[in-house]
Amino acid sequence: MEIFRQTVESDSLNDISLPESFIGKKVNVIIYPAIDEDAILSCEKRKKAIYDLVGIFSEYAKPGMREQEEAAWEEAVVENYARKKYGLD
C-alpha cells in the first residue's frame, strides 16, 4: 500500500476541519487509500463459509486414526527431505 506524507502549514488545509490547537502550526498530512468495506465483508463471508464446512466430513472420521493424522505432515516432510538429501529416489 502506498502512503503519502507531507508537512504543511495548517492554514493551507481549507477544506479540513482541524482542532483549534492545530491552527497556525505546521502539521503532517498522511494520505493512504481508504479501506474497501465491501472487500472486508466479502472476505469475512468466505471465512464463515469455510468455517461452516470444517465439520462436514466428521461422519467419515476414524477417531483411532487421529494420532496418525497429527504426525502425518511432519513424517512426510522428514521423508521427503531425506529422499532429496540422500538421493533415495
N, C-alpha and C positions, 0 to 999 in steps of 0.2 A: 504494500500500500504506500502510495506516495504522500508525503506530508510537506506542506509549505509553511515556513516560519519567517516572520519579518518583524522587526521592531519599528514602530511608528509613533508619531505624536497622537495622542488620543483625540485631539481636536480634528484630525483628518477622518475620523470614523463617524461621519454624519448620520448614517443610516442605522447605527447600532446604539441601543440604549445602554449606557455604561453607568456603573455606580458612581456616585459623587466623588469617592476617593480616587477614582481613575482620571478624572477630568483635569486637563492641563499637564498631564505626565506622559512620559514615554511608556508604551505598553507593547507587549508581544502579541502578535496576531498569529495564530496557528490554524491552518486550514487543512482538513483532510476529508475524504469522501464520506458522505452520510451512510449510515448502515441501512442496508436494504431489508426492511422489516419482513417483506414477503419471502425473501430467501431464508431468513431465520425460521419463519413459521414452516416453510416447506421442509427444511432440514429437521425440525422437531417432529413433523408429521412422519418423516421417514424413520427417524429413531423410534417413534412409538410403534410403527408398523413392524419394524424388526424386533422390538421387544415383545410385541404380541405374538410373534412367531416362535419365540425361544422355546416354549414348552410343547409345541405342536407335535413333535415326534416322541413324546415321553412314553406313549403306549408301546413303542417298539424298543425302548431302552432295556438293556440287560444289566440289572444292578450289580451282578457279580463281575462284570467287565469294567466297571468304573475305575478300579485301581489301575488296570492296564491302560485305559484311555488316558489317564492323567500323566502317565510316563511315556506314552507313545511318541509324542513330538520330540521329547528330549532324546529318546533312543534313536529315532530316525535321523536326527541331526548328527549324533555321535557316529552312527553307522555310515552316513554319507560322508562325513569329514574323514573318517578312517579310510574309506574306499579311495577318496581322492588323494589323501596324503601318502598312503602306502601302495597306491596303484593296484587295488584289489578288484578292479572292474573286470 
